[in-house]
Amino acid sequence: MTDGPGALGLHGVSKAYGPTQALDGVSFEVAQGTVHALLGGNGCGKSTLIKILAGVVEADAGELEVRGGRHDARDVTPSVARQLGFRFVHQQRTTFADMSVADNLAIGHGFVTGAGRRVQWREQRAHAAATLERFGIDAKPSQALGSLTPARQTMVAVARALQDQQDASDGILVLDEPTAALPAGEVHLLLDALRGYAGHGQTILYVSHRLDEVLAVADAATVLRDGAVKTTSPRAALTHDRLVELIVGRALEAAVATTAARPRDATILEVRNLRSAAVRDAGFVLREGEVLGVAGLLGSGRSTLLRALFGAVPLERGELRLAGQPLLLQGPRDAMAAGIAYVPEDRISEGAFGDLSVDENLSMATVGTYWVRGRLRHRDARGDARGLMRRYGIRAASERAPLASLSGGNQQKVMLARWMRRRPRVLLLDEPTQGVDVGARAEIYGLVRRAVDAGTGIILVSSDAEELALLCDRALILRRGVIVDEVERPHITDSGLEQLLLETEAVPS
Amino acid sequence: MTAVETEDSAPVTTQSPPTPAITEESSRRPSALGVLEAYALVVLLVGVGVFFSLYGPTSSTFPTSGNLQVLFGGQAVLAIVALAVLVPLICGEFDLSVGAVAGLCSVVCASALSSGVAVPLAVLLAIGLGMAFGIVNALLITRVKINSFIATLGVAAIVDGIVTQKTGGLAVVSNIPAIVTSFGSGNWLGIPRPAYVLAAVAVAVYYVLAHTPYGRYIQALGSNREAARLVGLRTDLLLGLTFVAAGTLAGTAGALQVARAGGADPRVGATFLLPAFAAAFLSAAAIKPGKYNVGGTLVAVLFLAALNSGLNLTGAEPYVSQYVNGAALLIGVGLAAYLGRKRLRQATARR
């Protein structure tokens, strides 16, 4: 990859929200035909920057230089952004799983129509087929989008954004966390495709929390912190540790207390012959103060396992014992009464009450305790909420702010605090750091460590092998609903886990 | 539910930048704009009152105690129906049957009274019947899993059918005991008696919604149903109870209507539904902006009533009140959505 001429230059782009300086004189260059990563923690200003490029948010000052032409950053509107060649694929799913690939490509771009605005279906399909071919996507236009693998679905979203570009070198593709919804094994498919597009001259601005991806795909990276550019460096000058330091200002390893307390011997939870949906005859024990990891690919039953232990999906069969007592789960209420807590994977749809306030979210699993002599003690609940926010490092305008106004990492800390305040004996965590920036991730690891020190047994499902290696005392390898292996510290390493996962997957059942 | 963490002050081991202190100020003191927003509808209500009191054609009739008493007394029934709409609305569900059920309950109550049933029994009959229809709605929605909009629309049509069959379209007015009619038309301390019933009902609904866990739970249901299930809430039971509450309130409204009107008009139920929905939606534009609430509902009912009464006294055609109610419904829904979004935006900008 040779550094071509500049495709995009930013000069002194600034934006303030009231007294908060979201962006402070941001300047950097993106070379033609390269993948340029944009990194930074929550609240560093990268979303604001993207919104300015998209013309959704108006900048206070600054200039954009696009293929030699200079434009005032304050004048960018959505249509100007489009003329300048910016194309966006946003973090949220913007595709329609039950519609065909051809329909998905046409929506938001326009159908091929004839007289009377009739859709010319044959031409439409032909156009879609050509687009799929051009972007190297192995799919049929008539296929339902949902039948494609997640990585291909994302590629369709990319193709939809780029299809009207005459030439790859005409525009700039902005990808915001494109792999957030992808299972670990699929990420490289998308990254390979992106490298291919860049090889044809496509300029890509790539926003991600996942440093491994950035190191794998990017030619250069710009790190933002507190609204200012920390560095713009070519790939060769970057390492994982260096990036972490730039983003958080300290190293991640140091963030996790290395003096891991040894798990105590007392067994807290015993699972025998558990069978539920995808999970087949799972059996294991969890000790007090232990972090038990569950590693498995998407569809291995890892989430079902946790949901079954929380009573959220029915058990077909199996025996649970909590601290020696038989445990019968009819629903989440029984699990909660027994001291089990569950933080689901999909925060938005299964955990967060977005329009309710932070304090209401924090107290939702403990409302009963504020019900004293016929009244809800609102003031006590709010006072406790402020205490929890301080203790769990939750950053929000106030405890009365709607949860949805918080950044992803802070929302996740609210979810953890909601359950940890109950002092659970068993804490079930499903992908607790997904879509969370490095800084918040380190804080969440600290919270996990603290719960363990208090004697809580934790079952941690994660598709991030590094995370498992960092946190777990023991890890179970789950394949198609069956526990096939168990690794114990100090033999848990990220490469070792990855290898185990791939190996177990390769063996036909 | 006992294992709540007491204060342990160990900070997160990995505290990075110091968490900005959450001051009392930032969390407590509402902005001037926020206050204005919360009381805009109240100001508008006062404005409407002042306008019709000074405006030539109505200045002699609108501000009289007689008219104000009619206004307050006449709205008590509607306000209770609006509260019936409000409760399921908080968890994002519609009860379109409350008007029809209130109508049927008033007819049944009036028939019972005219055939000599004791007053307390007739009142309980109306309330019990309302509750029974609430239970039917609840079962259709939580067990049969019919969308609440459709389920209550169907029930409303059937209830209307029952009313017509039972009355033949004629009002039930004979033999209503004098104690009932005098209650409905009399005053205590210059305030119409039905207004006291409304006050009692409103306080009860406010108490349940704002000061019991149940109120918090149904808010959670309206916010995110799956998340509510995963924090251990019995979602179907809670949802069903909101419809039972709505039916019970509709029954209460029906009984009060008999006292107010001295009988039961079979067509009265249909006239409640639209203004009741308008008031419930408008409630999100007052007192607690962006949230459906009891205080806002009462203010909205009064606002619509004052507006309609004033227009009526100017000699406006009856269809004008239909314009007013329809527009209020649309504006209410629009404002509720807008204020909800605004609340989120403001908090996002401040984080």
Contacts between the chains, C-beta under 8 A, distances in Angstrom:
chain1	res1	chain2	res2	distance
A	17	B	349	4.7
A	18	B	349	6.6
A	18	B	350	7.4
A	20	B	349	7.8
A	20	B	350	7.9
A	43	B	351	7.3
A	248	B	16	6.3
A	249	B	16	7.3
A	250	B	16	7.3
A	255	B	14	4.4
A	256	B	14	7.4
A	257	B	13	5.4
A	310	B	230	7.6
A	312	B	229	7.4
A	312	B	230	6.2
A	331	B	232	7.7
A	332	B	229	6.7
A	332	B	230	5.9
A	332	B	231	7.4
A	332	B	232	4.5
A	333	B	232	4.5
A	333	B	234	7.2
A	335	B	232	7.9
A	336	B	1	7.7
A	336	B	231	8.0
A	336	B	232	4.5
A	337	B	1	7.6
A	339	B	3	6.2
A	342	B	230	6.6
A	344	B	230	6.0
A	349	B	224	7.2
A	349	B	226	6.0
A	349	B	227	7.5
A	350	B	224	7.8
A	350	B	226	5.0
A	350	B	227	5.5
A	350	B	230	5.7
A	351	B	224	8.0
A	351	B	227	5.3
A	351	B	230	7.0
A	352	B	224	6.4
A	352	B	227	6.3
A	353	B	219	7.9
A	353	B	220	5.6
A	353	B	223	3.9
A	353	B	224	5.2
A	353	B	227	6.0
A	353	B	228	7.8
A	354	B	223	6.7
A	354	B	224	7.0
A	355	B	223	5.4
A	355	B	290	7.9
A	355	B	340	6.4
A	355	B	344	7.2
A	356	B	219	6.3
A	356	B	220	6.9
A	356	B	223	5.2
A	360	B	216	6.8
A	360	B	219	7.4
A	360	B	220	7.9
A	363	B	216	7.9
A	364	B	216	7.4
A	364	B	220	5.8
A	364	B	228	8.0
A	364	B	231	5.0
A	365	B	231	4.5
A	365	B	232	6.5
A	366	B	1	6.8
A	366	B	4	5.5
A	367	B	213	4.3
A	367	B	216	5.1
A	367	B	217	7.1
A	368	B	1	4.5
A	368	B	213	5.7
A	369	B	1	6.3
A	369	B	2	7.7
A	369	B	4	5.1
A	370	B	213	7.8
A	371	B	212	6.8
A	371	B	213	5.2
A	374	B	211	7.7
A	375	B	211	5.1
A	376	B	210	7.5
A	376	B	211	4.9
A	376	B	212	6.4
A	376	B	213	6.7
A	376	B	215	7.8
A	376	B	216	7.0
A	382	B	27	7.3
A	386	B	22	5.3
A	386	B	27	7.3
A	387	B	7	6.7
A	389	B	19	7.3
A	389	B	22	6.1
A	390	B	11	7.9
A	390	B	19	6.1
A	390	B	22	7.3
A	391	B	9	7.2
A	391	B	10	7.6
A	391	B	11	6.6
A	391	B	12	6.9
A	392	B	12	6.5
A	393	B	12	4.8
A	393	B	15	5.9
A	393	B	16	7.8
A	393	B	19	5.5
A	394	B	19	7.6
A	395	B	19	6.0
A	395	B	20	6.7
A	395	B	351	6.8
A	396	B	22	7.8
A	396	B	347	7.7
A	396	B	351	6.0
A	397	B	26	6.7
A	397	B	347	5.2
A	397	B	350	3.8
A	397	B	351	5.1
A	398	B	22	5.9
A	398	B	26	4.9
A	398	B	27	3.8
A	399	B	22	6.6
A	399	B	27	5.7
A	400	B	27	5.6
A	401	B	347	4.0
A	401	B	350	7.3
A	401	B	351	7.1
A	402	B	343	6.1
A	402	B	344	5.2
A	402	B	347	5.4
A	404	B	344	5.6
A	404	B	348	7.9
A	405	B	344	5.6
A	405	B	347	3.5
A	405	B	348	4.2
A	405	B	350	7.8
A	405	B	351	5.9
A	406	B	351	6.4
A	407	B	351	7.2
A	418	B	231	7.5
A	420	B	5	7.2
A	421	B	4	6.2
A	421	B	5	4.3
A	422	B	3	5.0
A	422	B	4	6.4
A	422	B	5	7.1
A	423	B	3	4.7
A	423	B	4	7.5
A	423	B	5	5.3
A	424	B	3	7.3
A	439	B	16	5.7
A	442	B	14	4.9
A	442	B	16	7.3
A	443	B	12	5.7
A	443	B	14	5.2
A	443	B	15	7.5
A	443	B	16	7.1
A	445	B	14	6.9
A	446	B	12	4.8
A	446	B	13	4.3
A	446	B	14	3.7
A	446	B	15	8.0
A	447	B	12	6.3
A	449	B	13	6.5
A	450	B	10	6.8
A	450	B	12	7.2
A	450	B	13	6.7
